[in-house]
Amino acid sequence: FLSLDGQTCYGTVKSFRESWGFVVSDQFSGDLFFHIRDNPTLTVPPQGGEQVSFRVDATGGKPRAMDVVVTGGAAALPAAPKSGSNPYKAAPFVGMPVVDTLVDDTVYGVVKSFKFDWGFLTSDAFEGDCFFHLRDNPQAQGVAVGTSVSFTMSMGSDGKRQATNVTMVQREPLELVGQTVHGSVRVFANAHGFIVSPAFHGDLFVGINGNAHLKGQQPLVAGEPVQCVIGTDGNGRAEATRVQR
C-alpha cells in the first residue's frame, strides 16, 4: 500500500462489524482495514457491498482507509452461509478468499480462544479459525478472548493454518466493556490512578471504590503488571474493575 499512500481510491465495503471493517478495490490486491474512529463522517454503519471512496494511509505501520465516504448503494450479494457455532465472527460471504490465497498477507481478526500459551483466531477474511502460539508471537503476551489483533497468515509444516506476527489492535476502552485486558499501572495515588494496555488507546481510570477487594492491600504501584475487566461508572465512562495483580 505504500505506493498508494495519500491517494484517493474507489471500491466497496467487504465487511463491517461493530466499529471496524474492510474495503476492497480494483486499485490494489487484498483488503484494507478501516475503523469508525478514523472516519467520523460515517454516522451510519456501512453495509457490505456499498460503494465507497477513501484515502489510503500507509504511514502508521498498519495501512488503513481514511476519509471513507459511501458513494453508492450495495450491489446484489450472494446469500451468506450460516456461521455455525462460532460467535466471534460474522457469517462470511460466498466467494470469500480461501486461506491459501492469504498466505503472507496481513489479516485482522479476534482471539476466539486462548489457554496457557496458545489459542485460535477468527477473521472475516476466511472460514474457520487459525492457530497461534506465544512461542512464535512473544509480542502477543496479554491477549485474551475477544482481543482484536492483526496477524500474518502462514501454513505450518503440517499444512495447517498458523498465525505469526500476532499484534493487538488498539481499540477505545468503551468498545471493550466486559472484556478482560492485561496492562500495567501508569500512576496511582490517593486511592485512584490509571492503567495502560496495548489493548486500548490512552489510559483507563482505576479506583478503590470500583475495586473494593483492593481495600486493605498495598496500594498499586506505577509499572506494576495487572489485569482487569473493563466496566463503566455511573456516568457511562470506562473504568477498570476486578483488578488483579
N, C-alpha and C positions, 0 to 999 in steps of 0.2 A: 504493500500500500504506500510505500514511501514515494513512489513516482506520482501518486495521485494526491499527496498531501496538500491540503488547501483548496483542492478543486471541487467544483460542484458536480455531482453525479446524479443520475436518474435511475430508479429501479423500483422494486416492490418490497413490501414487508413480507419477510419469510415466515416469521412467527413473533408473537408477543405474549408475555405472561407477567403478571404483577406490575413491575415498573421497568422492565427491560425486554429487549428482543433483538432480532437480526434483520438486516436488509440484504437483498441480493441485487445485482446489476449486471448488465451485459458488458459493463466497462471494466470489470475485474472478475477473477475467479474466486470461488468460495463465498463466504458471507461476512458481514461486518456488524459488529455489536453496536447497539445504541441503548441509552438509558434516559428515562424521563428527566432525571436530574440535569442532564446536559441539553435538554430540549424543552424549555419552559413553555414554548408555544404549542406543544402538544397537550392541549387541555382535555382532549378526549382520547382514551386509549386507542391506538391504531389497530386495525384488523388485518389479519393475514391476507395477502393478495392486493392490498391497497397500493396504489401508485404513489411514489414519494420522490422528492428531490432532497438532497442532503449534501453536506460538506464533509470531506474525508479529513480526519485529524489523525495523523500518524506520528505525532511528536511526543506523546506521553508514554511511550513504551508499549501500550496496548492500543492498536488502531481502533477508532470508533467513528460512528457517524454523528455529526453535529448539525444543528440548524435543520432538523428533519421537518419537512412540510408535506402534508398529504395533498397530492395534486389530482387524484382521481380515485374513483371507487374501486372496490375489489373485483378482480376478474373472477370468472367462474372457476372454482377449485374442485377437484375430486373429493369425494367424501373421505373423511379421516377414519382410519381404523380405530377400534377401541384400544385404549391404552392398558387394558388388563388391570392387574392389581398394583401397578406402580403409581403411587400417589404423588411422586416428586417431579413428574414431567407431563407436559401436555401431550395429547394424542398427536402423533406426527402425521403430516400429510402424505398421501400416497405419492410415491416417486421421490421421497427424500433420499439423500445420498446414503449409500451403503458405507459401512465403516472403512472398507479397504480404500475408498477414494479419499478418506480423511487422514490417512497416514501422513505424519509430519505436519499436519495443519494445526493451528491453534483453535481450540474448541472451548465454548463456555457452557457450564452446566452447574449442577449442585451435587453435594455429597448425599448419596442415598442411604448409605450405612457406613459405620466406622466402628471397629473393635480392635483394641490393643494398638497395633501399628499398621493396620491395613483396612481397606474398605472398597466401596464401589461408588462410581459417579454415574449420573444420568445427564442427558442433554437432549434438547430439541433437535440436535443435528443428526442423531442416529437412534436406531431402535435398541432396546435393551439397556445394558449397563456396561461399565468399563472398570476393570480392577486397577487399584493403585496401592503402593506400599511406601511407608515413610522412609524405608531404606533407600529408595530411588528418588524420594522427594523430601529431603530434610527441611526445605523451606515451608512445607505444609504442616509443620508442627502447630497444633492448636485447632485444627479443623474439627468440625462436629457435624452431625446430621443437619442438613439444611443450609450449610455454608455454601455461598456462591463462589465458584472457582473458575479459573481458566486453566487449560492444560494442553499438552501436546499429545495427539493420538499416535500410538505406536502398536506394533504387534510383537508379542513375546515369542520366544523360541518355540513355544508350544502352539503357536498360531492363534493365540487368544488375545483379545484387546488388552492393552496396558496403557496407563496414563503416566506421562512424565512431565516435569516442569509444572507440577500442580501448584498453583498460586491463588491465594484468596483474592477475590474481587471485592473491594470495599463497598459497603452499602451504607445508607443512612441508618442510624440506630433504630428509628421508629419502624423501619422495614423489617427489623429482626426481632420484634417483640415476641416473647415466648421462646426464643431460641437461646441455647447455651453458647457462650463465647469464651474464649481464653484471651487473656491480655496481661497487663501489668498496671500497677498503681502509678499514676503520674504525679499526684500530690495528695496529701491527706493531712488535715489539721482541724482541730475543733469539731470532731465528730463527723466531718464530711470531707469529700475530695473528689477526684476524677480518675477514671480508668481509661486507658488507651488500648487499642487492639488492632491487629491487621484486618479484622473482620469488618470494621466500620470506620467511617470518616470522623475526624475530630475526636472529642473525648466524651465520656459518659459519666454523669453525676452518680456518686455513691455516698450514701449517708447511713448513719447508725439507725435512724428512725425507720428506714426501709429494710434494715438488716438486724433485727432485734437479737439474733443469735450471736452477734459480734459484741454485744454489751458485756463488759467484764473481761474481755480478751485484750491482749496487747493491741494497740492501735495499728492500723495498716501503715505500711512504710513505703515511701516512694521507691519504685523499682521492683517491688515485691510481685511475683507472678500470682495471678488469681484467675478464677473462673467465676462466671456469674450468669444468671438468667436475666435477659433484658425485659424490663417491665415498664410501666408508666406510673407517674404520680397522679395526684388528684386533678392536675391541670392538663393531663394528657401528654406530658413531656417524658421522654425516655429516661430511665434510671436503672442502675444496677441493683438487682435483688438476688437473694440466695447466694451471696458472695461466699466463695470457698477459697481457702489458701492452698 
